[in-house]
Structures are given as structure tokens and as C-alpha cells.
Amino acid sequence: MTRLDPAFDIELRLLLEGIFLRYQHDFRHYAVASLRRRIVQAMRRFNCRTVSELQGLILNDPAIFAQMLQYFTVQVSEMFRDPQYFLALKTEVFPLLATYPSIKIWVAGCSSGEEVWSLAVLLDEAGLLERCLIYATDINPDALKAAEAGVFPLDRIAGFSTNYQQAGGERSLSDYYTAAYHGALFDRRLRKQMVFADHSLATDSVFSEVHLVSCRNVLIYFDRELQDRAIGLFRDALVHRGFLGLGMKESLRFTSHADAFASIAMAEKIFQRR
């Protein structure tokens, strides 16, 4: 069976329903086009001719489902990705966060942690990190483990360093890591301000009141209904006048919560709760 087969989408819907009933992970409102591509990849990986065959493996073996999470969650990121976003946080948002005695930040869909550690570095340079608590959440336990470890391949560091300088970094990125474990191990001092936890934007509720939500390049994988749910969670989590950062290809325009936010940095997709 190929994804062009009329039965493919029917079996895909049954697979997603089965996963929800068996494991309480809800991918039923993820963007279909992206899911099709990734399910085809998974079928090749597990040598399955049909989605139904893949479903049988997943529903009967939790270990297979754990491996499948990499196909449902996109683990593509880099430190200081879209440097202008981080520069706008530094210039437009951090000065206002500095007026709070304590600061809570939620990085939703943190993947393997590049954004979390990027924020920690810039918050440290702004003198804010010690009064910050950064919640980093994802549905993929393997991604959370990687994020918490804070070890990134050395061959990626040059690109990270370039992004860091363009994001307004004030030092050398090498001041924040040491070469270890065949990678760059980031400063454990930064780790002290982070909390890593499993959280699904599809099924879970708000868990804390925060001053900044950064959820970038996650909503593009959701359908309109799930995008609306996620933005509603962010609205409910934010304090009055709190900030929301989205990915460069994401928007509030078509959600029912658009009127709850004002644009602070339009090009960089940073908004403030009204």
C-alpha cells in the first residue's frame, strides 16, 4: 500500500484512534500531509506493507510505540534558530521580564532542547537566569532525556555559534560548554533553572502560570482545531501582559484567540497577552 491508495487514509485514521485508546497519546489532529509522509517512513522502518500491519505492531508492543514517537514528533532544531527571534526577545521582552521578582518560562514542544539551552544562555547574560524557572515540555521521552543532558554534537557548534552572535550574544558560546562525551556539554549551572516534563498540547491542561511561552515550529504540524486548543492553553497559562513566541511560519490570525494578543514584534512572531 502507498499513501496514494484510497485505503491509506482510512487505515491511518484507525491507527491514530487505536493509539489514542491504547496509549492516550492523541495525534488525531496532527496535519494529515505530514503524518502521511512519516507513517510511510515508519512502514519502511518496520518492514510493514500496510498501515494496518504497522498498527498491529504498535498496539501490541509498547516498545514499538516508544520507537514510533520519533515519527510523530519532529526532532529538528538548532541553538538560536532564527536569531532575529532571540534578538527580539532580548531587546523587547527581557527588559519587561526584568520587572518581575521571579520569572516562569514555558518552552512547549522542546524537542531535544536546543531552544531551552539557548534561552538559558541569553537569560544568563541579561542577569535574569537566577530568578527564572524554565519549564521544558515534550511528549517524546527520548527527546526529553536528550534535552536534559544538554550535550550536542561538536560538528553543530560552529553553526550554533554563528546564530548566537547574530542573536546578540555578548560572549563566546564556548564559555558555556566543555567538550565531553563526544560532544559539547553545556554548563550545569544553566541546567539548575530548568524543569523537564512530559506534556501533550493535544490532551493535557495548563500546569502553571508563566510570563513567557515559546512554542516554535510545533503548531505547523497541527490541524486548525488543535492549533486553536494549543493557543488557548498558552493564553490561559500566561499572566496578564505575558508574552507568546511562535515560529516564523506560524500565526494567530485564524485562531479564535487572536483578539487576546497584541503583536510586539510582528516579523519575529512575538505577541503579548492583552
ChimeraX commands (.cxc) that place a marker at each C-alpha (Angstrom):
marker #1 position 0.00,0.00,0.00 radius 0.5
marker #1 position 1.16,3.55,-0.74 radius 0.5
marker #1 position -0.07,6.83,0.70 radius 0.5
marker #1 position -1.89,7.41,-2.64 radius 0.5
marker #1 position -4.02,4.31,-2.07 radius 0.5
marker #1 position -7.61,5.32,-1.06 radius 0.5
marker #1 position -7.43,2.85,1.84 radius 0.5
marker #1 position -4.31,4.53,3.24 radius 0.5
marker #1 position -6.07,7.47,4.89 radius 0.5
marker #1 position -8.77,5.20,6.31 radius 0.5
marker #1 position -6.19,2.93,7.89 radius 0.5
marker #1 position -4.24,5.97,9.09 radius 0.5
marker #1 position -7.31,7.28,10.93 radius 0.5
marker #1 position -7.83,3.86,12.52 radius 0.5
marker #1 position -4.18,3.78,13.57 radius 0.5
marker #1 position -4.41,7.19,15.26 radius 0.5
marker #1 position -7.65,6.21,17.01 radius 0.5
marker #1 position -6.06,2.98,18.20 radius 0.5
marker #1 position -3.01,4.79,19.56 radius 0.5
marker #1 position -5.26,7.19,21.46 radius 0.5
marker #1 position -7.28,4.37,23.01 radius 0.5
marker #1 position -4.22,2.23,23.81 radius 0.5
marker #1 position -1.66,4.80,24.91 radius 0.5
marker #1 position -3.64,8.04,25.49 radius 0.5
marker #1 position -1.45,9.93,23.02 radius 0.5
marker #1 position -3.60,11.95,20.66 radius 0.5
marker #1 position -2.27,12.52,17.14 radius 0.5
marker #1 position -5.71,12.64,15.55 radius 0.5
marker #1 position -5.47,16.38,14.90 radius 0.5
marker #1 position -1.97,16.48,13.52 radius 0.5
marker #1 position -1.64,17.74,9.95 radius 0.5
marker #1 position -2.51,14.85,7.64 radius 0.5
marker #1 position 0.03,15.58,4.90 radius 0.5
marker #1 position 2.91,15.46,7.36 radius 0.5
marker #1 position 1.55,12.33,9.05 radius 0.5
marker #1 position 1.28,10.52,5.72 radius 0.5
marker #1 position 4.96,11.08,4.96 radius 0.5
marker #1 position 6.09,9.96,8.38 radius 0.5
marker #1 position 3.89,6.88,8.50 radius 0.5
marker #1 position 5.33,5.78,5.16 radius 0.5
marker #1 position 8.80,6.18,6.67 radius 0.5
marker #1 position 7.75,4.12,9.69 radius 0.5
marker #1 position 6.31,1.39,7.47 radius 0.5
marker #1 position 9.68,1.08,5.75 radius 0.5
marker #1 position 11.49,1.08,9.08 radius 0.5
marker #1 position 9.35,-1.75,10.49 radius 0.5
marker #1 position 9.02,-3.59,7.16 radius 0.5
marker #1 position 5.22,-3.27,7.02 radius 0.5
marker #1 position 3.29,-3.45,3.74 radius 0.5
marker #1 position 0.18,-1.75,5.12 radius 0.5
marker #1 position -0.75,0.74,7.83 radius 0.5
marker #1 position -2.90,-1.98,9.41 radius 0.5
marker #1 position 0.15,-4.20,9.73 radius 0.5
marker #1 position 2.01,-1.35,11.41 radius 0.5
marker #1 position -0.98,-0.80,13.69 radius 0.5
marker #1 position -0.84,-4.40,14.84 radius 0.5
marker #1 position 2.80,-4.00,15.85 radius 0.5
marker #1 position 2.22,-0.71,17.66 radius 0.5
marker #1 position -0.87,-1.69,19.61 radius 0.5
marker #1 position 0.60,-4.99,20.79 radius 0.5
marker #1 position 4.10,-3.81,21.71 radius 0.5
marker #1 position 4.64,-0.69,23.83 radius 0.5
marker #1 position 8.33,-0.78,22.91 radius 0.5
marker #1 position 7.42,-0.36,19.24 radius 0.5
marker #1 position 5.14,2.55,20.13 radius 0.5
marker #1 position 8.01,4.20,22.02 radius 0.5
marker #1 position 10.11,3.93,18.86 radius 0.5
marker #1 position 7.22,5.32,16.81 radius 0.5
marker #1 position 7.22,8.60,18.75 radius 0.5
marker #1 position 10.15,9.80,16.66 radius 0.5
marker #1 position 7.87,9.61,13.61 radius 0.5
marker #1 position 5.04,11.53,15.26 radius 0.5
marker #1 position 7.25,14.28,16.71 radius 0.5
marker #1 position 9.65,16.27,14.56 radius 0.5
marker #1 position 13.05,16.48,16.24 radius 0.5
marker #1 position 14.64,19.15,14.07 radius 0.5
marker #1 position 16.10,22.17,15.80 radius 0.5
marker #1 position 19.26,24.14,16.38 radius 0.5
marker #1 position 20.50,26.56,19.01 radius 0.5
marker #1 position 19.39,30.17,18.45 radius 0.5
marker #1 position 17.38,29.08,15.40 radius 0.5
marker #1 position 16.07,32.20,13.65 radius 0.5
marker #1 position 18.48,34.50,15.52 radius 0.5
marker #1 position 16.25,37.53,14.99 radius 0.5
marker #1 position 13.65,35.89,17.22 radius 0.5
marker #1 position 16.10,35.61,20.10 radius 0.5
marker #1 position 17.38,39.14,19.47 radius 0.5
marker #1 position 13.80,40.43,19.69 radius 0.5
marker #1 position 13.31,38.56,22.97 radius 0.5
marker #1 position 16.47,40.18,24.28 radius 0.5
marker #1 position 15.54,43.71,23.28 radius 0.5
marker #1 position 11.72,43.73,23.54 radius 0.5
marker #1 position 10.80,41.10,26.12 radius 0.5
marker #1 position 13.63,40.64,28.61 radius 0.5
marker #1 position 13.50,44.27,29.87 radius 0.5
marker #1 position 9.85,43.74,30.84 radius 0.5
marker #1 position 10.54,40.32,32.36 radius 0.5
marker #1 position 13.19,42.03,34.47 radius 0.5
marker #1 position 10.45,43.92,36.31 radius 0.5
marker #1 position 9.21,40.68,37.90 radius 0.5
marker #1 position 10.83,39.34,41.10 radius 0.5
marker #1 position 10.58,35.82,39.70 radius 0.5
marker #1 position 10.05,34.63,36.14 radius 0.5
marker #1 position 8.50,31.46,34.73 radius 0.5
marker #1 position 9.01,30.44,31.12 radius 0.5
marker #1 position 7.41,27.55,29.24 radius 0.5
marker #1 position 9.13,26.05,26.19 radius 0.5
marker #1 position 6.38,23.86,24.73 radius 0.5
marker #1 position 7.48,21.11,22.36 radius 0.5
marker #1 position 11.09,21.48,23.42 radius 0.5
marker #1 position 12.32,18.58,21.25 radius 0.5
marker #1 position 15.99,17.84,22.01 radius 0.5
marker #1 position 16.46,21.06,23.95 radius 0.5
marker #1 position 18.32,23.45,21.71 radius 0.5
marker #1 position 15.88,26.31,22.35 radius 0.5
marker #1 position 15.82,25.74,26.10 radius 0.5
marker #1 position 19.58,26.00,26.39 radius 0.5
marker #1 position 19.63,28.99,24.02 radius 0.5
marker #1 position 17.17,30.86,26.22 radius 0.5
marker #1 position 19.15,29.98,29.34 radius 0.5
marker #1 position 22.33,31.43,27.83 radius 0.5
marker #1 position 20.67,34.74,26.88 radius 0.5
marker #1 position 18.81,34.99,30.19 radius 0.5
marker #1 position 22.13,34.49,31.98 radius 0.5
marker #1 position 23.71,37.32,30.01 radius 0.5
marker #1 position 20.74,39.53,30.83 radius 0.5
marker #1 position 21.21,38.81,34.55 radius 0.5
marker #1 position 17.79,37.13,34.75 radius 0.5
marker #1 position 18.54,33.42,34.85 radius 0.5
marker #1 position 18.88,33.06,38.62 radius 0.5
marker #1 position 15.29,34.21,39.13 radius 0.5
marker #1 position 13.94,32.14,36.23 radius 0.5
marker #1 position 12.33,28.73,36.14 radius 0.5
marker #1 position 12.18,27.29,32.63 radius 0.5
marker #1 position 9.64,24.52,32.04 radius 0.5
marker #1 position 10.62,22.43,29.02 radius 0.5
marker #1 position 7.94,20.01,27.84 radius 0.5
marker #1 position 7.52,17.44,25.10 radius 0.5
marker #1 position 5.62,14.18,24.53 radius 0.5
marker #1 position 8.72,12.24,23.46 radius 0.5
marker #1 position 10.62,10.81,26.48 radius 0.5
marker #1 position 13.76,10.21,24.41 radius 0.5
marker #1 position 13.77,13.84,23.29 radius 0.5
marker #1 position 13.33,15.00,26.88 radius 0.5
marker #1 position 16.30,12.89,28.00 radius 0.5
marker #1 position 18.44,14.40,25.27 radius 0.5
marker #1 position 17.27,17.90,26.15 radius 0.5
marker #1 position 18.02,17.42,29.83 radius 0.5
marker #1 position 21.50,16.07,29.07 radius 0.5
marker #1 position 22.45,19.25,27.23 radius 0.5
marker #1 position 25.03,17.52,25.02 radius 0.5
marker #1 position 25.15,18.48,21.35 radius 0.5
marker #1 position 27.39,17.21,18.53 radius 0.5
marker #1 position 30.60,19.15,18.14 radius 0.5
marker #1 position 30.11,19.43,14.39 radius 0.5
marker #1 position 27.00,21.55,15.00 radius 0.5
marker #1 position 28.67,24.02,17.34 radius 0.5
marker #1 position 30.07,26.29,14.62 radius 0.5
marker #1 position 26.56,26.89,13.30 radius 0.5
marker #1 position 25.25,27.40,16.82 radius 0.5
marker #1 position 27.98,29.95,17.48 radius 0.5
marker #1 position 27.13,31.94,14.36 radius 0.5
marker #1 position 23.47,32.01,15.36 radius 0.5
marker #1 position 24.43,33.04,18.89 radius 0.5
marker #1 position 26.37,36.07,17.69 radius 0.5
marker #1 position 23.51,37.11,15.38 radius 0.5
marker #1 position 21.09,36.73,18.31 radius 0.5
marker #1 position 23.00,39.37,20.26 radius 0.5
marker #1 position 25.27,37.06,22.25 radius 0.5
marker #1 position 27.72,39.03,24.35 radius 0.5
marker #1 position 30.44,36.44,24.85 radius 0.5
marker #1 position 31.77,33.37,23.09 radius 0.5
marker #1 position 29.43,30.39,23.08 radius 0.5
marker #1 position 32.42,28.27,24.09 radius 0.5
marker #1 position 32.21,29.94,27.51 radius 0.5
marker #1 position 29.06,27.89,28.12 radius 0.5
marker #1 position 30.19,24.38,27.24 radius 0.5
marker #1 position 33.05,21.91,27.52 radius 0.5
marker #1 position 33.95,19.15,25.10 radius 0.5
marker #1 position 32.85,15.86,26.67 radius 0.5
marker #1 position 31.08,12.61,25.76 radius 0.5
marker #1 position 31.99,13.16,22.09 radius 0.5
marker #1 position 30.00,16.37,22.14 radius 0.5
marker #1 position 29.62,19.80,23.70 radius 0.5
marker #1 position 28.35,19.51,27.27 radius 0.5
marker #1 position 26.61,22.71,28.32 radius 0.5
marker #1 position 27.15,24.32,31.72 radius 0.5
marker #1 position 25.32,22.51,34.55 radius 0.5
marker #1 position 24.75,25.91,36.16 radius 0.5
marker #1 position 22.24,26.66,33.39 radius 0.5
marker #1 position 20.56,23.29,33.97 radius 0.5
marker #1 position 19.66,24.21,37.57 radius 0.5
marker #1 position 16.95,26.59,36.32 radius 0.5
marker #1 position 15.24,24.01,34.07 radius 0.5
marker #1 position 12.43,21.53,34.70 radius 0.5
marker #1 position 11.78,18.87,32.05 radius 0.5
marker #1 position 8.39,17.17,31.90 radius 0.5
marker #1 position 6.06,15.21,29.66 radius 0.5
marker #1 position 3.18,17.33,28.40 radius 0.5
marker #1 position 0.83,16.99,25.43 radius 0.5
marker #1 position -0.75,20.04,23.84 radius 0.5
marker #1 position -3.42,17.70,22.47 radius 0.5
marker #1 position -4.66,16.22,25.76 radius 0.5
marker #1 position -3.12,17.95,28.80 radius 0.5
marker #1 position -4.13,21.16,30.56 radius 0.5
marker #1 position -2.28,24.20,31.87 radius 0.5
marker #1 position 0.07,23.34,34.72 radius 0.5
marker #1 position 1.49,26.72,35.78 radius 0.5
marker #1 position 1.16,30.47,35.37 radius 0.5
marker #1 position 4.04,31.74,33.23 radius 0.5
marker #1 position 5.43,35.02,31.91 radius 0.5
marker #1 position 6.64,33.75,28.54 radius 0.5
marker #1 position 5.56,30.84,26.35 radius 0.5
marker #1 position 7.85,29.89,23.48 radius 0.5
marker #1 position 6.33,27.31,21.15 radius 0.5
marker #1 position 8.07,27.44,17.82 radius 0.5
marker #1 position 7.62,25.25,14.76 radius 0.5
marker #1 position 5.18,22.97,16.55 radius 0.5
marker #1 position 1.80,24.35,15.51 radius 0.5
marker #1 position 2.61,23.85,11.81 radius 0.5
marker #1 position 2.19,20.11,12.42 radius 0.5
marker #1 position -1.32,20.54,13.91 radius 0.5
marker #1 position -4.64,20.93,12.17 radius 0.5
marker #1 position -6.71,24.08,12.78 radius 0.5
marker #1 position -8.64,22.59,15.70 radius 0.5
marker #1 position -5.53,21.51,17.60 radius 0.5
marker #1 position -3.79,24.82,16.87 radius 0.5
marker #1 position -6.75,26.56,18.46 radius 0.5
marker #1 position -6.57,24.31,21.52 radius 0.5
marker #1 position -2.85,24.94,21.95 radius 0.5
marker #1 position -3.16,28.73,21.67 radius 0.5
marker #1 position -5.98,28.58,24.23 radius 0.5
marker #1 position -3.65,26.75,26.62 radius 0.5
marker #1 position -0.98,29.38,26.13 radius 0.5
marker #1 position -3.47,32.20,26.72 radius 0.5
marker #1 position -4.66,30.56,29.94 radius 0.5
marker #1 position -1.10,29.94,31.13 radius 0.5
marker #1 position 0.15,33.48,30.58 radius 0.5
marker #1 position -0.01,36.19,33.20 radius 0.5
marker #1 position -1.62,39.46,32.21 radius 0.5
marker #1 position 0.70,41.10,29.69 radius 0.5
marker #1 position 2.71,37.87,29.36 radius 0.5
marker #1 position 4.46,37.01,26.10 radius 0.5
marker #1 position 3.99,34.34,23.44 radius 0.5
marker #1 position 6.58,33.43,20.81 radius 0.5
marker #1 position 5.75,31.33,17.74 radius 0.5
marker #1 position 7.66,30.01,14.74 radius 0.5
marker #1 position 8.29,32.13,11.68 radius 0.5
marker #1 position 5.66,30.26,9.63 radius 0.5
marker #1 position 3.04,30.26,12.38 radius 0.5
marker #1 position 0.25,32.73,13.08 radius 0.5
marker #1 position -2.56,33.58,15.45 radius 0.5
marker #1 position -4.65,35.00,12.62 radius 0.5
marker #1 position -7.03,32.10,12.10 radius 0.5
marker #1 position -7.48,31.08,15.73 radius 0.5
marker #1 position -10.37,32.03,17.99 radius 0.5
marker #1 position -7.85,33.55,20.41 radius 0.5
marker #1 position -6.29,36.13,18.08 radius 0.5
marker #1 position -8.01,39.05,19.84 radius 0.5
marker #1 position -6.44,38.01,23.15 radius 0.5
marker #1 position -2.98,39.05,21.90 radius 0.5
marker #1 position -1.25,42.14,20.60 radius 0.5
marker #1 position 1.77,41.95,18.29 radius 0.5
marker #1 position 5.04,43.07,19.91 radius 0.5
marker #1 position 7.45,42.07,17.16 radius 0.5
marker #1 position 5.43,41.13,14.09 radius 0.5
marker #1 position 8.23,39.80,11.90 radius 0.5
marker #1 position 9.62,37.71,14.75 radius 0.5
marker #1 position 6.16,36.39,15.76 radius 0.5
marker #1 position 6.21,37.64,19.35 radius 0.5
marker #1 position 2.91,38.58,20.93 radius 0.5
marker #1 position 1.68,39.92,24.27 radius 0.5
marker #1 position -1.46,38.86,26.06 radius 0.5
marker #1 position -3.87,41.78,26.30 radius 0.5
marker link #1:1,2 radius 0.2
marker link #1:2,3 radius 0.2
marker link #1:3,4 radius 0.2
marker link #1:4,5 radius 0.2
marker link #1:5,6 radius 0.2
marker link #1:6,7 radius 0.2
marker link #1:7,8 radius 0.2
marker link #1:8,9 radius 0.2
marker link #1:9,10 radius 0.2
marker link #1:10,11 radius 0.2
marker link #1:11,12 radius 0.2
marker link #1:12,13 radius 0.2
marker link #1:13,14 radius 0.2
marker link #1:14,15 radius 0.2
marker link #1:15,16 radius 0.2
marker link #1:16,17 radius 0.2
marker link #1:17,18 radius 0.2
marker link #1:18,19 radius 0.2
marker link #1:19,20 radius 0.2
marker link #1:20,21 radius 0.2
marker link #1:21,22 radius 0.2
marker link #1:22,23 radius 0.2
marker link #1:23,24 radius 0.2
marker link #1:24,25 radius 0.2
marker link #1:25,26 radius 0.2
marker link #1:26,27 radius 0.2
marker link #1:27,28 radius 0.2
marker link #1:28,29 radius 0.2
marker link #1:29,30 radius 0.2
marker link #1:30,31 radius 0.2
marker link #1:31,32 radius 0.2
marker link #1:32,33 radius 0.2
marker link #1:33,34 radius 0.2
marker link #1:34,35 radius 0.2
marker link #1:35,36 radius 0.2
marker link #1:36,37 radius 0.2
marker link #1:37,38 radius 0.2
marker link #1:38,39 radius 0.2
marker link #1:39,40 radius 0.2
marker link #1:40,41 radius 0.2
marker link #1:41,42 radius 0.2
marker link #1:42,43 radius 0.2
marker link #1:43,44 radius 0.2
marker link #1:44,45 radius 0.2
marker link #1:45,46 radius 0.2
marker link #1:46,47 radius 0.2
marker link #1:47,48 radius 0.2
marker link #1:48,49 radius 0.2
marker link #1:49,50 radius 0.2
marker link #1:50,51 radius 0.2
marker link #1:51,52 radius 0.2
marker link #1:52,53 radius 0.2
marker link #1:53,54 radius 0.2
marker link #1:54,55 radius 0.2
marker link #1:55,56 radius 0.2
marker link #1:56,57 radius 0.2
marker link #1:57,58 radius 0.2
marker link #1:58,59 radius 0.2
marker link #1:59,60 radius 0.2
marker link #1:60,61 radius 0.2
marker link #1:61,62 radius 0.2
marker link #1:62,63 radius 0.2
marker link #1:63,64 radius 0.2
marker link #1:64,65 radius 0.2
marker link #1:65,66 radius 0.2
marker link #1:66,67 radius 0.2
marker link #1:67,68 radius 0.2
marker link #1:68,69 radius 0.2
marker link #1:69,70 radius 0.2
marker link #1:70,71 radius 0.2
marker link #1:71,72 radius 0.2
marker link #1:72,73 radius 0.2
marker link #1:73,74 radius 0.2
marker link #1:74,75 radius 0.2
marker link #1:75,76 radius 0.2
marker link #1:76,77 radius 0.2
marker link #1:77,78 radius 0.2
marker link #1:78,79 radius 0.2
marker link #1:79,80 radius 0.2
marker link #1:80,81 radius 0.2
marker link #1:81,82 radius 0.2
marker link #1:82,83 radius 0.2
marker link #1:83,84 radius 0.2
marker link #1:84,85 radius 0.2
marker link #1:85,86 radius 0.2
marker link #1:86,87 radius 0.2
marker link #1:87,88 radius 0.2
marker link #1:88,89 radius 0.2
marker link #1:89,90 radius 0.2
marker link #1:90,91 radius 0.2
marker link #1:91,92 radius 0.2
marker link #1:92,93 radius 0.2
marker link #1:93,94 radius 0.2
marker link #1:94,95 radius 0.2
marker link #1:95,96 radius 0.2
marker link #1:96,97 radius 0.2
marker link #1:97,98 radius 0.2
marker link #1:98,99 radius 0.2
marker link #1:99,100 radius 0.2
marker link #1:100,101 radius 0.2
marker link #1:101,102 radius 0.2
marker link #1:102,103 radius 0.2
marker link #1:103,104 radius 0.2
marker link #1:104,105 radius 0.2
marker link #1:105,106 radius 0.2
marker link #1:106,107 radius 0.2
marker link #1:107,108 radius 0.2
marker link #1:108,109 radius 0.2
marker link #1:109,110 radius 0.2
marker link #1:110,111 radius 0.2
marker link #1:111,112 radius 0.2
marker link #1:112,113 radius 0.2
marker link #1:113,114 radius 0.2
marker link #1:114,115 radius 0.2
marker link #1:115,116 radius 0.2
marker link #1:116,117 radius 0.2
marker link #1:117,118 radius 0.2
marker link #1:118,119 radius 0.2
marker link #1:119,120 radius 0.2
marker link #1:120,121 radius 0.2
marker link #1:121,122 radius 0.2
marker link #1:122,123 radius 0.2
marker link #1:123,124 radius 0.2
marker link #1:124,125 radius 0.2
marker link #1:125,126 radius 0.2
marker link #1:126,127 radius 0.2
marker link #1:127,128 radius 0.2
marker link #1:128,129 radius 0.2
marker link #1:129,130 radius 0.2
marker link #1:130,131 radius 0.2
marker link #1:131,132 radius 0.2
marker link #1:132,133 radius 0.2
marker link #1:133,134 radius 0.2
marker link #1:134,135 radius 0.2
marker link #1:135,136 radius 0.2
marker link #1:136,137 radius 0.2
marker link #1:137,138 radius 0.2
marker link #1:138,139 radius 0.2
marker link #1:139,140 radius 0.2
marker link #1:140,141 radius 0.2
marker link #1:141,142 radius 0.2
marker link #1:142,143 radius 0.2
marker link #1:143,144 radius 0.2
marker link #1:144,145 radius 0.2
marker link #1:145,146 radius 0.2
marker link #1:146,147 radius 0.2
marker link #1:147,148 radius 0.2
marker link #1:148,149 radius 0.2
marker link #1:149,150 radius 0.2
marker link #1:150,151 radius 0.2
marker link #1:151,152 radius 0.2
marker link #1:152,153 radius 0.2
marker link #1:153,154 radius 0.2
marker link #1:154,155 radius 0.2
marker link #1:155,156 radius 0.2
marker link #1:156,157 radius 0.2
marker link #1:157,158 radius 0.2
marker link #1:158,159 radius 0.2
marker link #1:159,160 radius 0.2
marker link #1:160,161 radius 0.2
marker link #1:161,162 radius 0.2
marker link #1:162,163 radius 0.2
marker link #1:163,164 radius 0.2
marker link #1:164,165 radius 0.2
marker link #1:165,166 radius 0.2
marker link #1:166,167 radius 0.2
marker link #1:167,168 radius 0.2
marker link #1:168,169 radius 0.2
marker link #1:169,170 radius 0.2
marker link #1:170,171 radius 0.2
marker link #1:171,172 radius 0.2
marker link #1:172,173 radius 0.2
marker link #1:173,174 radius 0.2
marker link #1:174,175 radius 0.2
marker link #1:175,176 radius 0.2
marker link #1:176,177 radius 0.2
marker link #1:177,178 radius 0.2
marker link #1:178,179 radius 0.2
marker link #1:179,180 radius 0.2
marker link #1:180,181 radius 0.2
marker link #1:181,182 radius 0.2
marker link #1:182,183 radius 0.2
marker link #1:183,184 radius 0.2
marker link #1:184,185 radius 0.2
marker link #1:185,186 radius 0.2
marker link #1:186,187 radius 0.2
marker link #1:187,188 radius 0.2
marker link #1:188,189 radius 0.2
marker link #1:189,190 radius 0.2
marker link #1:190,191 radius 0.2
marker link #1:191,192 radius 0.2
marker link #1:192,193 radius 0.2
marker link #1:193,194 radius 0.2
marker link #1:194,195 radius 0.2
marker link #1:195,196 radius 0.2
marker link #1:196,197 radius 0.2
marker link #1:197,198 radius 0.2
marker link #1:198,199 radius 0.2
marker link #1:199,200 radius 0.2
marker link #1:200,201 radius 0.2
marker link #1:201,202 radius 0.2
marker link #1:202,203 radius 0.2
marker link #1:203,204 radius 0.2
marker link #1:204,205 radius 0.2
marker link #1:205,206 radius 0.2
marker link #1:206,207 radius 0.2
marker link #1:207,208 radius 0.2
marker link #1:208,209 radius 0.2
marker link #1:209,210 radius 0.2
marker link #1:210,211 radius 0.2
marker link #1:211,212 radius 0.2
marker link #1:212,213 radius 0.2
marker link #1:213,214 radius 0.2
marker link #1:214,215 radius 0.2
marker link #1:215,216 radius 0.2
marker link #1:216,217 radius 0.2
marker link #1:217,218 radius 0.2
marker link #1:218,219 radius 0.2
marker link #1:219,220 radius 0.2
marker link #1:220,221 radius 0.2
marker link #1:221,222 radius 0.2
marker link #1:222,223 radius 0.2
marker link #1:223,224 radius 0.2
marker link #1:224,225 radius 0.2
marker link #1:225,226 radius 0.2
marker link #1:226,227 radius 0.2
marker link #1:227,228 radius 0.2
marker link #1:228,229 radius 0.2
marker link #1:229,230 radius 0.2
marker link #1:230,231 radius 0.2
marker link #1:231,232 radius 0.2
marker link #1:232,233 radius 0.2
marker link #1:233,234 radius 0.2
marker link #1:234,235 radius 0.2
marker link #1:235,236 radius 0.2
marker link #1:236,237 radius 0.2
marker link #1:237,238 radius 0.2
marker link #1:238,239 radius 0.2
marker link #1:239,240 radius 0.2
marker link #1:240,241 radius 0.2
marker link #1:241,242 radius 0.2
marker link #1:242,243 radius 0.2
marker link #1:243,244 radius 0.2
marker link #1:244,245 radius 0.2
marker link #1:245,246 radius 0.2
marker link #1:246,247 radius 0.2
marker link #1:247,248 radius 0.2
marker link #1:248,249 radius 0.2
marker link #1:249,250 radius 0.2
marker link #1:250,251 radius 0.2
marker link #1:251,252 radius 0.2
marker link #1:252,253 radius 0.2
marker link #1:253,254 radius 0.2
marker link #1:254,255 radius 0.2
marker link #1:255,256 radius 0.2
marker link #1:256,257 radius 0.2
marker link #1:257,258 radius 0.2
marker link #1:258,259 radius 0.2
marker link #1:259,260 radius 0.2
marker link #1:260,261 radius 0.2
marker link #1:261,262 radius 0.2
marker link #1:262,263 radius 0.2
marker link #1:263,264 radius 0.2
marker link #1:264,265 radius 0.2
marker link #1:265,266 radius 0.2
marker link #1:266,267 radius 0.2
marker link #1:267,268 radius 0.2
marker link #1:268,269 radius 0.2
marker link #1:269,270 radius 0.2
marker link #1:270,271 radius 0.2
marker link #1:271,272 radius 0.2
marker link #1:272,273 radius 0.2
marker link #1:273,274 radius 0.2
view
